[in-house]
C-alpha cells in the first residue's frame, strides 16, 4: 500500500468517526425521556439493576430493579440476605431455613419424597375430538422432557367438559350424559360405578369443578354454563377418595347439598371464592354476581357488579368502528390477594358470519369489602399511554403461589382471531401470556412462536407448578412450557422432537390440571 493510499484511508476513517453519534462530547449528550445521565451514558434508573433509582446504586443478592427500587423477583423471599425461591429451594422449602431430607425435593414449598419417582410434575388434559368423542391424557414432565401417555377414556364416557382432582381420584364431568364420576389416577381406563347428575339436559357445558376442604371433608362446586346453574356437593376427605373408588368400582361418596339457578342465557362461568361468597361471572349479561353459600341448601345473591361501564371507559369508549358496542363477555373469576379478578373478553360476536370484533384488554378487580359499583375497578397498565396494546381477548387468569409475599398473576390473552367460513382460525394477533406482580403491575410477557406451516397459536389457559408454567394453545391444542425467573419468561426448548411443542389433543383441549405424579 502506498503512503498516499494510507493517507486517504486515514482521512476517510476520521471523517466517518466524526459522523458517528457515539462521538458526541459529554456536554452534547442528551437523554431521552425515561432515562437520566450517569457519566457519559443514559440510564433507565427505574429498571437498571446497576443504577437503580440513582446513578451507581447497584442491586445485589439476587435483587432486580423495579420502579427504581431493588426488590426480589416475583415469588421469591429473602433468606440469609439473598433472594430465594422458597417454592423449589430444598434448603429453604416453603420458608427460610427448612431443609428437605435426602431423596426429597421441594415442590410448591413442600418437601416431597422422591425415592419412588414421585417428584415429577404431571398434568391431565381433557381432550375433545368431535361430537361425543373425547378422552383424558396424562403428560409427565420428566428430566428427559415431556412424556405424553396414550389418550384414554373409561367406559360410558363421551368427552370431558371439565376436570378436577380429589386426592388420588380424577373428577370427570361428562358432556353427553351430563354426569359426574371419578377415575382412579392409577387406572385411567376405569371409572366409578356411581354417577351424579349435573343437569337435566345433555351438553350442560360444565366449565368448572372446584374442590375445597369443608366440614371435615370436602365440598365440590360444579358450574354448568349451558344449564345455567351451579351444583354443590359434600364429599369425603381427599385422602379417602381413592379408597372409596376401590379400584374403580366403588361409590363417589358425594351428597348433593344444594345449588344455584341462574336466569336463562346468563351463562355462569368459573367463579372465584372468598370466604363464603362465590363471585360468578355471567357471560351473557356482562355482570358478576356475589352468591352467599354459607348455607349451600339456600344460596342467595347478595350483590351484582355491572362490567359494561368499565368497557365504556376503555380507549375508544367501548365503541366499534361502525358504531356498535363492545360487550364485556366475562369468562372467569379468580380469588387472589384478598380480591377477585375477572377476565373480560371485550368483544362483539357476529351471529350469522364467522368472526368477532375485539376491543382493548381488560381485567377487572373486585374489592369484596365494598358494595355495588364502588367495588369494581380496572387493572391498570394493560393498555399503554399511547393507547396501544399487545394483548386482546383476555380469557384466563392464574395465580402463582410462590413465596410469602403477594401472589403474582398470569393473564392469558387469546388474541384477535380471524376465522374462515368453516370457523377455522386463520390468523391471530395480540396473543400473549402476561405476568403481573403482587401489585398488579405488568412485568413480563411471552408471545408464542409458530413453525412454518403450523396453525397460528392462541394462548389459552395456563397452569403453574413450581417455576414452570404450562400453556395450552387454543388453536391446535399444543402445550408450551415456560420457565419464569427474575421477572421474565423463557420458553423451554427440546420438548419432544427437538423444539416443537407437542399437540396434546386432536381437536380441542377442554381442561388442564396439575395432578399427583404416578
C-alpha atoms as one frame of an Amber mdcrd trajectory, in Angstrom:
protein
   0.000   0.000   0.000   1.385   3.400  -0.961   1.773   6.227   1.501  -0.850
   8.247  -0.366  -3.323   5.344  -0.058  -2.730   5.143   3.677  -3.288   8.887
   3.989  -6.572   8.681   2.028  -7.908   5.760   4.088  -6.966   7.500   7.334
  -8.848  10.609   6.215 -11.946   8.566   5.397 -11.858   6.833   8.790 -11.532
  10.150  10.588 -14.479  11.569   8.654 -16.638   8.509   9.407 -15.748   8.613
  13.082 -16.694  12.263  13.272 -20.135  11.429  11.848 -20.949   8.745  14.440
 -23.447   9.802  17.131 -21.416   7.985  19.728 -18.678  10.541  19.287 -20.663
  13.377  20.780 -18.828  15.165  23.531 -20.106  14.671  27.068 -21.514  18.186
  27.040 -23.653  17.333  23.979 -25.181  14.119  25.436 -28.979  14.338  25.609
 -31.015  11.567  27.248 -34.453  10.566  26.043 -37.494  10.536  28.303 -37.342
   7.796  30.936 -33.540   7.890  31.241 -31.089  10.036  33.138 -27.453  10.858
  32.576 -24.936   8.785  34.533 -21.472   9.933  33.499 -21.327   9.656  29.729
 -24.236   7.204  29.456 -28.034   7.463  29.501 -29.548   5.041  32.035 -33.125
   3.934  32.819 -32.829   4.114  36.595 -36.317   2.658  37.053 -35.207  -0.747
  35.699 -31.385  -0.806  35.539 -30.087  -3.079  38.328 -26.665  -1.382  38.168
 -28.156   2.096  38.612 -31.408   1.502  40.462 -33.148   4.712  41.499 -29.978
   6.727  41.054 -26.603   6.518  39.344 -24.279   3.915  40.840 -26.875   2.340
  43.142 -26.458  -1.333  42.216 -28.762  -4.123  43.358 -27.224  -7.213  44.949
 -28.212 -10.523  46.489 -30.327 -11.520  43.515 -32.463  -8.365  43.648 -33.798
  -6.791  40.475 -34.734  -3.189  39.849 -38.472  -2.491  39.731 -39.812   1.079
  39.731 -36.456   2.390  40.950 -36.187   0.062  43.944 -34.183  -3.122  44.496
 -36.627  -5.954  45.196 -36.605  -9.718  44.977 -38.010 -11.175  41.748 -41.668
 -12.122  41.810 -42.294 -15.157  44.002 -39.010 -15.039  45.929 -38.324 -14.325
  49.607 -35.186 -13.033  51.338 -33.319 -15.871  53.078 -29.959 -15.047  54.619
 -29.811 -11.774  52.738 -30.331 -13.469  49.359 -33.405 -13.675  47.153 -34.566
 -17.290  47.300 -37.273 -19.251  45.502 -38.856 -20.951  48.515 -41.211 -22.870
  46.232 -38.381 -25.044  44.907 -35.220 -24.474  47.018 -34.571 -27.692  49.030
 -32.560 -25.674  51.603 -35.357 -23.156  52.115 -38.513 -25.058  51.273 -41.675
 -23.070  51.939 -39.860 -20.925  54.471 -36.286 -19.844  55.114 -34.111 -22.488
  56.787 -36.389 -25.504  56.227 -34.168 -28.121  54.572 -35.532 -31.158  52.764
 -34.007 -34.546  53.543 -32.169 -36.987  51.303 -34.195 -38.212  48.311 -36.616
 -35.340  48.783 -37.393 -32.382  46.550 -39.051 -29.062  47.263 -42.309 -28.941
  45.329 -44.512 -25.848  45.700 -42.906 -25.182  49.082 -43.404 -28.733  50.421
 -40.696 -31.408  50.844 -41.768 -34.450  48.833 -40.383 -37.984  48.808 -38.641
 -38.784  45.512 -37.455 -42.298  46.363 -40.183 -43.875  44.210 -40.018 -41.322
  41.398 -43.000 -39.302  42.614 -41.395 -35.888  42.262 -42.146 -35.388  38.623
 -44.807 -32.931  37.540 -47.836 -34.488  35.906 -50.697 -32.840  34.061 -54.065
 -34.175  32.996 -55.613 -32.821  29.823 -59.229 -33.150  28.794 -59.496 -33.628
  25.035 -62.388 -33.224  22.621 -62.032 -34.762  19.162 -65.596 -34.444  17.880
 -69.216 -34.952  18.832 -69.310 -37.491  21.672 -65.627 -38.248  21.097 -63.029
 -37.325  23.682 -60.520 -38.623  26.205 -58.205 -37.743  29.048 -54.452 -37.735
  28.567 -51.655 -37.655  31.143 -48.497 -35.662  30.414 -45.429 -36.142  32.600
 -42.698 -33.528  32.782 -39.570 -35.597  33.376 -35.886 -34.621  33.403 -35.712
 -36.007  29.862 -38.633 -33.918  28.602 -42.384 -34.207  28.248 -43.818 -37.714
  28.100 -47.319 -37.989  26.622 -49.266 -41.095  27.557 -51.846 -42.514  25.174
 -55.321 -40.884  25.395 -57.802 -42.983  27.397 -61.498 -42.829  28.134 -63.276
 -45.034  30.657 -66.426 -46.983  29.688 -69.536 -44.836  29.465 -67.693 -41.540
  28.973 -68.119 -39.347  25.911 -65.799 -36.403  26.434 -64.804 -34.270  29.435
 -66.205 -30.777  29.767 -64.170 -30.160  32.932 -61.721 -31.973  35.216 -60.970
 -31.800  38.924 -58.736 -33.549  41.460 -59.871 -35.167  44.712 -56.976 -36.940
  46.384 -55.947 -39.847  44.144 -59.116 -39.555  42.047 -59.759 -37.547  38.902
 -63.168 -35.876  38.725 -64.679 -36.108  35.255 -67.672 -34.025  34.112 -69.069
 -35.907  31.117 -70.778 -33.856  28.430 -73.298 -36.163  26.753 -74.647 -37.774
  29.915 -74.396 -34.523  31.934 -72.999 -36.569  34.808 -70.090 -36.501  37.214
 -67.955 -39.527  38.057 -64.437 -40.324  39.237 -61.451 -42.068  37.663 -58.573
 -43.551  39.702 -55.417 -41.702  38.703 -53.637 -45.063  38.847 -56.007 -46.576
  36.248 -57.456 -44.090  33.777 -59.317 -46.808  31.864 -61.800 -47.406  34.725
 -64.391 -45.237  36.454 -66.663 -45.228  39.468 -69.874 -47.209  39.166 -71.802
 -44.332  40.717 -72.516 -41.116  38.832 -74.051 -37.833  39.917 -76.347 -35.950
  37.565 -75.179 -32.407  36.873 -78.094 -31.161  34.772 -81.357 -32.234  33.182
 -80.022 -31.597  29.679 -77.254 -33.119  27.596 -74.195 -30.986  26.913 -74.552
 -28.807  30.043 -71.254 -27.059  29.302 -69.610 -27.780  32.651 -66.829 -25.198
  32.845 -65.507 -25.697  36.384 -65.116 -28.372  39.065 -63.991 -26.553  42.206
 -62.918 -28.628  45.249 -62.115 -27.320  48.738 -61.839 -28.732  52.277 -65.030
 -28.207  54.299 -66.812 -29.644  57.340 -64.163 -32.310  57.942 -64.433 -33.485
  54.338 -64.625 -31.708  51.004 -67.077 -29.536  49.131 -67.442 -29.651  45.362
 -68.955 -26.964  43.148 -69.833 -27.800  39.524 -70.545 -24.856  37.208 -72.781
 -25.878  34.277 -72.762 -22.857  31.954 -75.241 -24.098  29.342 -77.564 -25.419
  32.087 -77.421 -22.010  33.840 -76.617 -23.477  37.255 -74.096 -24.426  39.933
 -74.493 -27.737  41.794 -72.985 -28.105  45.273 -71.911 -31.465  46.754 -70.405
 -32.576  50.048 -67.752 -35.282  49.844 -65.178 -37.318  51.741 -61.741 -36.042
  52.743 -59.356 -36.040  49.805 -57.260 -38.803  51.431 -60.277 -41.150  51.426
 -61.410 -40.600  47.846 -59.197 -43.330  46.398 -60.338 -45.862  48.995 -63.985
 -45.266  48.115 -63.219 -45.921  44.479 -61.781 -49.325  45.364 -60.169 -49.875
  42.007 -62.793 -48.033  40.027 -65.873 -49.953  41.151 -66.850 -48.028  44.261
 -69.058 -45.082  45.108 -68.255 -41.394  44.900 -69.180 -40.588  48.470 -70.779
 -37.356  47.236 -74.029 -35.971  48.662 -75.861 -33.139  46.907 -76.244 -30.166
  49.248 -77.946 -27.600  47.042 -77.465 -25.432  44.002 -77.647 -22.001  42.417
 -80.002 -21.445  39.451 -79.343 -18.501  37.142 -81.529 -16.675  34.644 -81.804
 -18.096  31.096 -78.988 -17.043  28.755 -76.870 -15.718  31.625 -74.202 -18.460
  31.182 -72.318 -18.617  34.506 -68.568 -19.075  34.144 -65.800 -20.300  36.532
 -66.011 -18.328  39.776 -63.610 -17.022  42.394 -64.363 -17.711  46.056 -63.532
 -15.570  49.102 -64.847 -16.712  52.477 -68.373 -17.995  51.933 -69.006 -15.893
  48.823 -68.824 -17.007  45.203 -68.119 -14.290  42.650 -69.692 -15.681  39.477
 -69.175 -14.032  36.055 -72.273 -14.129  33.857 -71.025 -14.210  30.288 -74.418
 -13.490  28.740 -75.257 -10.399  30.806 -71.797  -8.871  31.282 -72.175  -8.856
  35.050 -70.704 -10.589  38.095 -72.943 -11.737  40.934 -71.896 -12.391  44.508
 -73.544 -15.526  45.879 -73.563 -16.344  49.605 -73.176 -20.116  50.121 -72.697
 -20.422  53.894 -75.919 -22.444  53.729 -75.467 -24.441  50.497 -79.102 -25.567
  50.566 -80.228 -21.932  50.403 -77.682 -19.867  48.456 -78.603 -16.250  47.787
 -77.344 -13.418  45.609 -76.103 -10.538  47.777 -74.596  -8.159  45.209 -74.285
  -7.513  41.466 -71.470  -5.761  39.593 -72.004  -4.377  36.078 -68.867  -4.548
  33.909 -70.215  -2.503  30.993 -69.188   0.881  32.499 -65.579  -0.329  32.659
 -65.745  -1.329  28.991 -67.104   2.136  28.154 -64.115   3.678  29.972 -61.607
   1.916  27.695 -59.861   3.798  24.854 -62.443   4.458  22.150 -65.305   4.406
  24.643 -66.086   0.740  24.081 -67.480   1.525  20.624 -66.714  -0.472  17.454
 -65.722   1.427  14.303 -69.214   1.034  12.846 -70.839   2.464  15.977 -71.716
  -0.843  17.657 -70.907  -1.593  21.291 -68.327  -3.928  22.721 -69.691  -6.289
  25.366 -67.787  -7.451  28.485 -68.430 -11.204  27.956 -66.535 -12.217  31.153
 -65.129 -15.761  31.118 -63.536 -16.430  34.521 -63.042 -15.077  38.032 -60.049
 -15.710  40.303 -59.596 -15.045  44.026 -56.138 -13.628  44.709 -54.547 -11.496
  47.439 -57.904 -10.721  49.047 -59.528  -9.519  45.815 -61.429 -11.132  42.963
 -60.133 -10.678  39.423 -62.301 -11.166  36.344 -61.120 -11.984  32.805 -63.139
  -9.807  30.410 -63.179 -10.637  26.675 -64.374  -7.219  25.411 -65.766  -8.310
  22.071 -68.743  -8.215  19.770 -69.742 -11.506  18.183 -71.424 -11.848  14.800
 -74.321 -14.276  14.926 -74.549 -15.300  11.257 -70.990 -14.941   9.980 -67.648
 -16.124  11.351 -65.563 -13.723  13.340 -65.732 -11.100  16.037 -64.525  -7.615
  16.812 -62.037  -7.480  19.675 -61.544  -4.487  21.922 -58.731  -3.467  24.289
 -57.608  -5.847  27.068 -59.473  -5.677  30.367 -59.051  -7.368  33.741 -61.472
  -6.218  36.441 -60.685  -6.208  40.166 -63.491  -6.544  42.737 -62.956  -5.455
  46.332 -65.180  -7.710  48.492 -65.161  -5.158  51.312 -67.185  -2.727  49.174
 -70.629  -2.907  47.629 -72.030  -2.367  44.154 -70.141  -0.440  41.506 -67.817
   1.071  44.125 -66.217  -2.377  44.418 -65.089  -2.672  40.784 -62.095  -1.168
  39.025 -59.938  -1.951  36.019 -56.423  -3.296  36.493 -54.223  -0.541  35.014
 -51.240  -0.930  32.723 -52.654  -3.364  30.142 -53.095  -0.508  27.662 -50.115
   1.795  27.049 -50.242   5.559  27.485 -50.318   5.803  23.689 -53.460   3.650
  23.617 -51.739   0.633  22.055 -51.649  -2.934  23.356 -50.181  -6.359  22.642
 -52.946  -8.237  24.465 -56.570  -8.721  23.407 -59.387 -11.079  24.351 -58.410
 -11.872  27.959 -59.840 -15.346  28.654 -57.970 -16.951  31.577 -56.255 -15.913
  34.783 -53.968 -17.894  37.076 -52.379 -17.224  40.461 -48.780 -18.205  41.217
 -48.406 -19.429  44.807 -44.763 -18.585  45.349 -43.108 -17.220  48.464 -44.880
 -15.433  51.286 -45.404 -12.117  49.509 -48.445 -11.112  47.475 -49.156 -13.690
  44.785 -48.328 -12.758  41.176 -50.851 -13.454  38.404 -50.878 -14.922  34.910
 -53.086 -13.287  32.279 -53.830 -15.305  29.126 -54.676 -13.188  26.085 -56.243
 -15.340  23.363 -55.779 -12.512  20.866 -57.837 -11.170  17.978 -58.641 -14.188
  15.818 -59.620 -14.295  12.149 -61.856 -17.184  11.062 -62.722 -18.711   7.703
 -66.191 -19.846   6.628 -65.659 -23.157   8.459 -64.827 -21.313  11.679 -61.188
 -22.389  11.448 -58.681 -19.890  12.887 -56.531 -18.492  10.086 -54.692 -15.655
  11.859 -54.137 -14.397  15.407 -52.767 -11.051  16.570 -52.039  -9.693  20.051
 -51.954 -13.089  21.761 -49.644 -13.304  24.777 -49.155 -14.548  28.317 -48.639
 -11.676  30.764 -47.106 -11.759  34.246 -48.400  -9.253  36.798 -46.629  -8.768
  40.121 -48.285  -8.711  43.542 -49.293  -5.087  42.982 -50.896  -5.887  39.603
 -48.146  -4.257  37.546 -47.325  -5.972  34.222 -43.666  -7.003  34.397 -43.218
  -9.661  31.699 -44.848 -11.012  28.555 -44.398 -14.099  26.387 -45.613 -14.429
  22.801 -45.818 -17.968  21.341 -43.853 -18.772  18.219 -45.178 -20.697  15.219
 -43.312 -23.109  12.970 -43.631 -22.985   9.215 -46.931 -24.394   8.007 -48.403
 -24.647  11.522 -51.688 -23.036  12.601 -51.258 -19.691  14.380 -51.224 -20.164
  18.182 -53.751 -18.596  20.533 -52.782 -18.520  24.221 -55.318 -20.384  26.362
 -55.401 -21.498  29.965 -52.104 -21.640  31.865 -51.309 -23.683  34.981 -48.173
 -23.455  37.100 -46.078 -25.869  39.125 -43.010 -24.507  40.908 -41.196 -22.290
  38.378 -42.775 -23.807  35.264 -45.935 -22.604  33.512 -47.774 -24.962  31.166
 -49.677 -23.047  28.499 -52.410 -24.560  26.339 -52.836 -23.399  22.755 -56.472
 -22.911  21.726 -55.818 -23.241  18.005 -54.132 -26.641  17.710 -54.091 -27.949
  21.314 -50.324 -27.609  21.614 -48.654 -27.445  25.030 -45.945 -24.853  25.663
 -43.674 -24.955  28.713 -42.463 -21.627  30.068 -39.924 -21.241  32.871 -40.058
 -17.999  34.798 -37.369 -16.427  36.899 -36.150 -12.908  37.684 -39.403 -11.415
  36.402 -39.162 -12.908  32.912 -40.474 -15.795  30.814 -38.226 -18.233  28.947
 -39.775 -20.804  26.640 -38.362 -24.291  27.037 -36.759 -25.954  24.016 -36.454
 -29.633  23.219 -39.980 -30.649  24.255 -40.119 -33.995  22.441 -38.720 -33.728
  18.941 -36.109 -31.050  19.314 -38.203 -27.969  19.890 -41.792 -28.314  18.665
 -44.465 -28.041  21.366 -46.443 -31.302  21.309 -50.047 -31.446  20.174 -51.919
 -32.894  23.149 -55.402 -33.269  21.616 -56.526 -33.844  18.053 -59.039 -31.002
  18.127 -59.614 -29.049  21.351 -58.160 -29.068  24.852 -61.118 -28.596  27.210
 -59.266 -28.508  30.540 -55.770 -28.786  32.031 -54.990 -29.721  35.635 -51.854
 -30.463  37.684 -52.263 -33.928  39.249 -50.148 -36.162  41.525 -47.431 -37.895
  39.503 -47.833 -41.669  39.107
